[in-house]
Structure formats: structure tokens, C-alpha cells
Amino acid sequence: MKPATAIKNGEIKDYKYVYISQTKSLTSSTGASINGQYYSTSKSVNPRDVITGILAKQGYILIPELKDDISRKTLIINYGESGRRNTGLGGYTIEVTIQFISSTTNSLICSCTAEGQGSTEADDIREAITRCLNKIITNE
């Protein structure tokens, strides 16, 4: 996989609160035939939940709505899938981009892009988000 990349115009550690846009859950499945019997497993992921969990572990507080009294300490976080790349033999990676925006100036504080590859699309997204946020958090 390609290395995760980040653009930094500021430090997210200067902020305490995060507001994360709603995202839709994705459910994906994988399966295999063994001795004529088909076995499958389904996995779900909601990108917002993964981002929330990682940032909460770092001490950030998720707020349900933007508030003027704490706007100087609030980051708006946007998530999007930014591409797919074929890796051969029918495999592919999913790339995600996450933006951290100042809620007072609407300027880009930082952003990261990473790809993930697992056994399902849900795994791909979870891995990509984790790699992306680790790039931002560990390189501060």
C-alpha cells in the first residue's frame, strides 16, 4: 500500500472538541466454498464511529452540534472516500481523505489521505481511517 500522507497548516492538539459530519454505514461480505458448502461473513463500518473512537482515545470530545462559545477550540471533521486502486488478482484498496477544519475560520488545519486493504470493504475503510489518523496523530 502507498504510505499515508498529510498536509499540516496547524496543530490539532490546539483544539479540544470535534464535530464530525454524519456518515452512512457500509456493510460488506466475503465468502468461500469449502467442500461444496458456502460460508460467508458480513462486516459493517460507520466511518464516523471509527474516527470518533480514535479521536476520543486521544482525549478529543465529540460534540453533537457546533456551538459559538467553544468554536475557537472546535475542529470540524470531514470524511470522504477518495479513490480505489487495483492491486492485481482482483484485489483493490480503498483510499480515504479526512479534513480537519477550524470552526471559526473555516480554514484547513490539516488533512490526511491513506488507503486500506482487508478481506471486506468494511475492513478496507477501517484500516484506511486508522492509518490516516495515525499519520496525523503520531507526526504531531
ChimeraX attribute file (.defattr): number of C-alpha atoms within 10 A of each C-alpha:
attribute: neighborCount
match mode: 1-to-1
recipient: residues
	/A:1	11
	/A:2	10
	/A:3	11
	/A:4	21
	/A:5	15
	/A:6	19
	/A:7	13
	/A:8	15
	/A:9	11
	/A:10	14
	/A:11	13
	/A:12	22
	/A:13	12
	/A:14	11
	/A:15	16
	/A:16	16
	/A:17	22
	/A:18	27
	/A:19	21
	/A:20	22
	/A:21	13
	/A:22	13
	/A:23	14
	/A:24	9
	/A:25	12
	/A:26	13
	/A:27	14
	/A:28	14
	/A:29	13
	/A:30	12
	/A:31	12
	/A:32	11
	/A:33	9
	/A:34	8
	/A:35	6
	/A:36	7
	/A:37	7
	/A:38	9
	/A:39	10
	/A:40	9
	/A:41	10
	/A:42	11
	/A:43	14
	/A:44	15
	/A:45	19
	/A:46	16
	/A:47	25
	/A:48	18
	/A:49	15
	/A:50	16
	/A:51	19
	/A:52	18
	/A:53	14
	/A:54	16
	/A:55	17
	/A:56	14
	/A:57	9
	/A:58	11
	/A:59	12
	/A:60	19
	/A:61	16
	/A:62	17
	/A:63	12
	/A:64	10
	/A:65	10
	/A:66	16
	/A:67	12
	/A:68	11
	/A:69	8
	/A:70	13
	/A:71	18
	/A:72	16
	/A:73	17
	/A:74	27
	/A:75	27
	/A:76	20
	/A:77	21
	/A:78	17
	/A:79	20
	/A:80	13
	/A:81	17
	/A:82	13
	/A:83	12
	/A:84	13
	/A:85	12
	/A:86	10
	/A:87	11
	/A:88	7
	/A:89	6
	/A:90	6
	/A:91	11
	/A:92	18
	/A:93	21
	/A:94	23
	/A:95	24
	/A:96	26
	/A:97	22
	/A:98	22
	/A:99	19
	/A:100	25
	/A:101	21
	/A:102	22
	/A:103	21
	/A:104	14
	/A:105	10
	/A:106	11
	/A:107	12
	/A:108	17
	/A:109	18
	/A:110	19
	/A:111	22
	/A:112	22
	/A:113	25
	/A:114	29
	/A:115	29
	/A:116	25
	/A:117	20
	/A:118	16
	/A:119	13
	/A:120	18
	/A:121	22
	/A:122	24
	/A:123	19
	/A:124	20
	/A:125	26
	/A:126	25
	/A:127	20
	/A:128	26
	/A:129	29
	/A:130	16
	/A:131	21
	/A:132	26
	/A:133	22
	/A:134	16
	/A:135	19
	/A:136	21
	/A:137	15
	/A:138	7
	/A:139	9
	/A:140	11
